[in-house]
């Protein structure tokens, strides 16, 4: 009997020495489970599962099949799955014994995405495009850009393709893929060139007789035509919105202009003679620099207002403009969005007859110098990379874009002030990083270069 008691005491002492009390009073167990994707037959890999308990604090990860396991556990343990962009049901589970069906269900988390849609006007400035419908794959409801071109959606889940659409425009990029919250999903719009169309009509006097030799002018750089012997005129090859104005010395016209954007062969004007000694003609130019006649600003609206006239003409590609058949005092005002002019207004009268040097100097708002920058985007092998979107930002706002050519080159004109140049978009086969990430300019620079890797 004494020998048996002694043997039990000896075995107990050995167990204490080898492993402590836990080996006697606690048993170890194992767990297994799988994380499945809701409403599919798929599983979710690379989920981090936090194991937390009195005797454990570690993280395990699901394999390619969404499975996980842990062994040699003891005591009560809480399991909490975590993966960016996903939610889990239940949010956590607690175990204290072996369990081979410790499963969770995963579903994509809701997130918000948004951005802005702009186009570049003739001065290279970004302008908002409103009422663009932004579509989402996966059956999510579309949204529409506001008056400032911004859009946002807060009900997206999983990986979603975002694509804008509006009649008369194309967009770059055509779609963007998102899978998490993102506020700069931006697109650049390009106006689709309208199809050619024709216009025509007749110019008659007050008694209905056709009037020959009337010059019919068109803005946006289209050449003028003259009425024939019966006062009829015709013009082909117009595109987009065009203003049409008749002109003949010694006459005023009603209406003094018409605006068209599609075929119209019944555009008629009535001419009323005026005292030739009282009518007069003027012309001039709008320049960025009054000392440089080659610095003309195109497409500036020259607004003419007086008792007998309320019309506009537009500067050509060289910045020059003209107007005939003025009567009495007329206020001449240059107008172009985001530009200021000096002087802002000139009043003319008959003493200005045939005056051809009525000049205005134009300066973009808050601008002291207009400049051009250029560069290239290469890979580490020195090869030019096409289709890289380059953004130009001032005070956090995108003010313009450029896209690299097939050789990786790009150029941007008509910048001013301090501007950040940021390579932003890339072709889909690049996992992109750029060196440098951005480049600051405040004047002409022909070496704004980036390397993609």
C-alpha positions in Angstrom: 0.0 0.0 0.0 2.7 2.4 0.9 4.5 1.6 -2.3 1.3 2.4 -4.3 0.9 5.8 -2.6 4.6 6.6 -3.2 4.2 5.7 -6.9 1.2 8.1 -7.3 3.1 10.9 -5.6 6.0 10.3 -7.9 3.9 10.4 -11.1 2.2 13.6 -9.9 5.5 15.3 -9.3 6.8 14.4 -12.8 3.7 15.8 -14.4 4.1 19.1 -12.5 7.7 19.3 -13.6 6.9 18.6 -17.3 4.0 20.9 -18.0 2.4 22.5 -14.9 -1.1 22.4 -13.8 -2.6 23.2 -17.1 -1.8 19.8 -18.5 -3.7 18.3 -15.6 -6.7 20.6 -15.2 -7.2 21.8 -18.8 -7.4 19.9 -22.0 -6.5 21.3 -25.4 -8.8 21.4 -28.4 -8.9 22.4 -32.1 -11.3 24.4 -34.3 -12.1 24.5 -38.0 -14.3 26.6 -40.1 -14.9 28.3 -43.5 -16.0 31.8 -44.5 -18.5 31.8 -47.3 -19.7 34.8 -49.5 -23.4 35.5 -49.0 -25.7 34.4 -51.9 -22.9 32.7 -53.8 -21.1 29.4 -53.7 -17.8 31.2 -53.3 -15.6 31.4 -50.2 -13.4 34.3 -49.0 -9.6 34.0 -48.8 -7.2 36.2 -46.8 -9.6 37.0 -44.0 -7.8 37.8 -40.7 -9.4 36.1 -37.8 -8.4 37.4 -34.4 -8.3 34.7 -31.6 -8.6 36.3 -28.2 -8.8 34.5 -24.8 -7.1 34.0 -21.5 -4.4 31.8 -23.0 -4.2 33.1 -26.6 -4.0 36.4 -28.6 -3.1 35.7 -32.2 -4.3 36.1 -35.8 -4.9 33.4 -38.3 -5.8 33.8 -42.0 -8.2 31.9 -44.2 -6.6 30.0 -47.1 -7.5 30.1 -50.8 -10.6 28.0 -50.1 -11.8 30.3 -47.3 -10.9 27.7 -44.6 -9.2 28.3 -41.3 -8.1 26.1 -38.4 -6.3 26.4 -35.1 -5.0 23.7 -32.7 -3.8 23.3 -29.1 -6.3 25.8 -27.8 -7.5 26.0 -24.2 -10.1 27.9 -22.3 -12.7 30.2 -23.7 -11.8 32.0 -27.0 -13.5 34.7 -29.1 -13.0 34.6 -32.9 -13.5 37.9 -34.8 -13.1 37.9 -38.6 -11.8 41.2 -40.3 -11.3 42.1 -44.0 -11.4 45.6 -45.5 -14.6 46.1 -47.5 -16.4 43.2 -46.0 -18.9 42.6 -43.2 -19.4 39.3 -41.3 -22.3 37.4 -39.7 -22.1 36.8 -36.9 -19.6 39.5 -36.1 -17.8 37.2 -33.7 -18.1 33.7 -32.1 -17.0 32.3 -28.7 -15.9 28.7 -28.2 -14.4 26.6 -25.4 -14.3 23.2 -27.0 -13.5 21.5 -30.3 -15.7 22.7 -33.2 -15.2 21.7 -36.9 -18.1 23.8 -38.2 -17.2 27.3 -36.9 -18.4 29.1 -40.0 -19.1 32.7 -40.9 -21.0 34.4 -43.7 -19.3 37.4 -45.5 -21.0 40.1 -47.5 -19.5 43.3 -49.1 -19.7 46.4 -47.0 -21.5 49.5 -48.2 -19.3 52.4 -49.1 -19.5 55.8 -50.8 -17.9 56.9 -54.0 -18.0 60.3 -55.8 -16.1 62.6 -58.1 -16.5 65.3 -60.8 -17.0 65.4 -64.5 -15.5 68.4 -66.5 -14.6 69.4 -70.0 -12.0 71.8 -71.2 -13.2 75.0 -72.9 -11.2 76.7 -75.7 -9.0 78.4 -73.1 -8.0 75.0 -71.6 -10.0 75.6 -68.4 -12.0 72.8 -66.8 -15.8 73.5 -66.9 -18.4 71.4 -65.1 -20.7 69.1 -67.1 -24.1 68.9 -65.4 -26.9 66.3 -65.9 -24.4 63.5 -66.7 -25.9 60.1 -65.7 -23.4 58.0 -63.8 -24.1 54.3 -64.1 -22.9 51.5 -61.8 -22.6 47.8 -62.5 -24.2 45.2 -60.2 -27.7 46.8 -60.5 -27.0 49.8 -58.3 -29.1 52.9 -59.0 -27.6 55.5 -61.2 -27.0 59.2 -60.1 -26.7 62.5 -62.0 -24.1 65.2 -61.8 -25.1 68.6 -60.3 -24.6 72.1 -61.7 -20.9 71.9 -60.6 -20.3 68.6 -62.2 -20.1 66.6 -59.0 -21.7 63.2 -58.3 -21.8 60.9 -55.3 -23.4 57.5 -54.4 -23.4 56.1 -50.9 -25.0 52.7 -51.6 -22.3 50.7 -53.3 -21.1 47.2 -52.3 -18.3 45.1 -53.6 -16.4 45.7 -56.8 -18.4 48.1 -59.0 -17.7 49.6 -62.5 -18.5 53.3 -62.8 -19.3 54.8 -66.2 -20.7 58.2 -67.2 -23.1 58.8 -70.1 -24.6 61.9 -71.8 -25.8 62.4 -75.3 -23.3 64.4 -77.3 -20.2 63.6 -75.1 -17.5 60.9 -74.8 -15.7 60.4 -71.5 -12.1 59.5 -70.4 -11.7 57.1 -68.9 -14.8 55.3 -70.1 -15.2 53.5 -66.8 -13.5 53.2 -63.5 -13.6 50.2 -61.1 -14.0 50.9 -57.4 -14.3 48.5 -54.4 -14.0 50.9 -51.5 -14.7 54.5 -50.5 -13.2 56.9 -53.0 -13.9 60.6 -53.5 -11.9 61.4 -56.7 -13.5 59.2 -59.3 -13.2 61.9 -62.0 -13.9 61.9 -65.7 -13.0 64.3 -68.5 -15.8 64.9 -71.1 -15.2 65.6 -74.8 -18.0 67.1 -77.0 -18.8 64.9 -80.0 -18.5 66.9 -83.1 -22.0 67.5 -84.5 -22.8 66.4 -88.0 -22.5 69.0 -90.8 -25.7 70.8 -91.7 -26.8 73.5 -94.2 -28.6 76.8 -93.7 -30.1 79.4 -96.1 -32.8 82.0 -96.6 -33.4 85.4 -98.2 -32.7 89.0 -97.4 -35.5 91.4 -98.5 -36.3 95.1 -98.3 -39.4 96.5 -96.6 -41.3 96.1 -99.9 -40.4 92.5 -100.2 -37.7 92.8 -102.9 -34.7 90.7 -102.7 -31.5 92.5 -101.7 -28.2 91.5 -103.4 -24.7 91.9 -102.0 -25.5 91.4 -98.3 -22.7 89.7 -96.4 -24.0 86.9 -94.2 -21.4 86.2 -91.5 -21.0 83.2 -89.1 -19.1 83.0 -85.8 -16.8 80.1 -84.8 -14.5 80.7 -87.7 -16.9 79.8 -90.6 -16.5 81.9 -93.7 -19.1 84.3 -94.9 -21.4 84.2 -98.0 -23.2 86.9 -100.0 -26.8 87.1 -101.1 -27.4 86.7 -104.9 -29.4 88.9 -107.2 -32.7 87.9 -105.6 -31.4 88.2 -102.1 -31.1 84.4 -101.5 -28.1 82.9 -99.7 -27.0 79.4 -98.7 -24.2 78.0 -96.5 -23.1 74.4 -96.1 -20.8 72.6 -93.6 -21.8 74.2 -90.3 -21.3 72.4 -87.0 -22.7 72.9 -83.6 -24.3 76.2 -82.4 -23.6 79.1 -84.8 -24.7 82.8 -84.8 -25.6 84.3 -88.2 -25.5 88.0 -88.9 -26.3 90.0 -92.1 -24.3 93.2 -93.0 -24.4 95.7 -95.8 -23.3 99.3 -95.6 -26.3 101.6 -95.5 -28.8 99.1 -94.0 -29.9 97.8 -90.7 -31.5 94.3 -90.4 -34.4 92.7 -88.5 -33.6 90.4 -86.8 -29.9 91.5 -86.5 -28.8 87.9 -85.9 -30.1 84.3 -85.7 -28.8 81.3 -83.8 -28.9 77.8 -85.3 -27.6 74.3 -84.5 -29.3 72.3 -87.2 -30.5 72.5 -90.8 -32.7 75.5 -91.5 -33.3 76.8 -95.0 -35.8 79.5 -94.1 -33.7 82.1 -92.2 -34.8 85.4 -93.5 -33.8 89.0 -92.8 -35.5 92.3 -93.6 -33.3 95.3 -94.5 -34.1 98.9 -93.8 -32.0 101.6 -95.4 -30.4 104.3 -93.2 -28.7 107.6 -94.1 -25.3 106.6 -95.3 -23.8 109.7 -93.8 -25.1 108.6 -90.4 -24.0 105.0 -90.5 -20.5 104.0 -89.8 -18.1 101.0 -89.5 -15.6 100.1 -86.8 -13.1 97.3 -86.3 -10.3 96.4 -83.9 -8.7 93.5 -81.9 -8.6 91.8 -78.5 -5.0 91.1 -77.5 -3.2 89.5 -74.6 -0.4 92.1 -75.1 -1.2 95.4 -76.8 2.5 95.5 -78.0 2.2 92.1 -79.8 -0.3 92.0 -82.7 0.1 88.2 -82.8 -1.3 87.7 -79.3 -4.9 87.8 -80.4 -7.6 86.1 -78.2 -10.1 84.2 -80.3 -13.9 83.8 -79.8 -14.3 86.9 -77.6 -17.9 88.2 -77.8 -17.9 91.9 -78.8 -21.3 93.1 -77.6 -22.7 96.2 -79.3 -25.6 98.1 -77.7 -27.3 101.3 -78.8 -30.7 102.7 -79.7 -30.7 101.1 -83.1 -28.7 98.0 -82.3 -28.3 95.1 -79.8 -26.1 92.5 -81.3 -22.7 90.8 -81.0 -19.8 89.8 -83.2 -16.9 87.5 -82.3 -13.2 87.8 -82.7 -11.5 85.4 -85.2 -8.5 83.2 -84.6 -6.3 86.3 -84.8 -8.3 88.2 -82.2 -9.7 90.7 -84.8 -13.3 91.8 -85.2 -15.4 94.4 -87.2 -18.9 95.7 -87.5 -20.5 98.0 -90.1 -23.8 99.9 -90.3 -23.8 101.3 -86.9 -26.0 104.3 -86.2 -25.7 106.7 -83.3 -23.8 106.1 -80.1 -23.0 102.4 -79.4 -21.4 100.8 -76.4 -18.8 98.2 -77.3 -18.1 95.6 -74.6 -15.8 92.6 -74.8 -16.9 89.4 -72.9 -15.3 86.1 -72.3 -15.8 83.8 -69.3 -13.0 84.0 -66.7 -11.3 87.0 -68.5 -11.1 90.7 -67.7 -10.6 93.4 -70.3 -9.1 96.9 -70.3 -10.9 99.1 -71.0 -14.0 97.2 -70.1 -16.2 99.3 -72.4 -15.8 101.9 -75.2 -18.6 104.1 -76.5 -18.3 104.8 -80.3 -20.2 107.2 -82.6 -20.0 108.5 -86.2 -16.6 110.1 -85.5 -15.2 106.6 -85.2 -16.2 105.8 -88.8 -13.7 103.4 -90.4 -11.6 103.4 -87.2 -9.7 100.1 -87.3 -7.7 100.2 -84.1 -10.3 99.9 -81.3 -8.2 97.6 -79.1 -8.9 95.8 -75.9 -6.3 94.0 -73.7 -7.5 90.7 -72.1 -6.1 89.1 -69.0 -7.4 85.9 -67.4 -8.7 86.5 -63.9 -6.0 86.4 -61.2 -3.3 85.6 -63.8 0.0 87.3 -64.4 1.5 85.0 -67.0 0.2 82.4 -69.3 2.7 79.6 -70.0 3.1 76.1 -71.4 4.6 73.0 -69.9 5.4 69.6 -71.4 7.2 66.4 -70.6 7.0 62.6 -70.9 6.1 59.4 -69.0 8.6 56.5 -69.3 9.0 53.1 -67.7 12.2 52.0 -66.1 13.4 50.7 -69.5 13.0 54.2 -70.9 10.0 53.4 -73.1 7.3 56.0 -73.5 3.9 55.0 -72.0 0.8 56.1 -73.8 -2.7 57.0 -72.5 -1.5 58.3 -69.1 -3.9 61.0 -67.8 -2.0 64.0 -66.4 -4.0 66.3 -64.1 -3.2 70.0 -63.4 -4.4 71.2 -60.0 -4.6 74.6 -58.3 -5.8 74.9 -54.7 -7.0 71.3 -54.8 -9.2 71.8 -57.9 -8.5 70.1 -61.2 -8.1 72.9 -63.8 -7.2 70.8 -66.8 -5.9 67.5 -68.1 -3.6 66.1 -70.8 -3.0 62.5 -72.1 0.3 61.1 -73.2 0.8 60.3 -76.8 1.9 56.9 -78.2 5.5 58.0 -77.4 4.7 59.0 -73.8 4.9 62.7 -74.6 2.4 65.3 -73.3 1.9 69.1 -73.6 -0.3 71.5 -71.8 -0.9 75.1 -72.9 -2.5 78.2 -71.2 -1.5 77.5 -67.6 -1.0 80.3 -65.1 0.0 80.8 -61.5 1.4 77.9 -59.4 0.1 74.5 -60.6 0.6 70.9 -59.4 1.2 68.4 -62.2 0.0 65.0 -61.1 0.0 61.8 -63.2 -3.3 60.2 -62.2 -4.7 57.6 -64.5 -3.0 54.7 -66.2 -3.9 51.9 -68.6 -5.4 48.9 -66.9 -2.3 46.7 -67.2 -0.2 48.8 -64.9 0.0 48.6 -61.1 1.2 52.2 -61.1 3.6 54.2 -59.0 5.1 57.4 -60.3 8.4 59.1 -59.5 8.0 61.9 -58.6 4.4 61.7 -57.4 3.7 65.3 -58.4 5.6 68.3 -59.9 5.0 72.0 -59.1 5.3 74.6 -61.9 4.7 78.3 -62.0 6.2 79.1 -65.4 7.2 77.5 -68.7 8.9 74.1 -68.3 9.7 71.6 -71.0 11.1 68.9 -68.7 8.2 67.8 -66.4 8.9 64.1 -66.6 7.7 61.1 -64.7 8.8 57.5 -64.4 6.2 54.7 -63.9 7.1 51.5 -62.2 
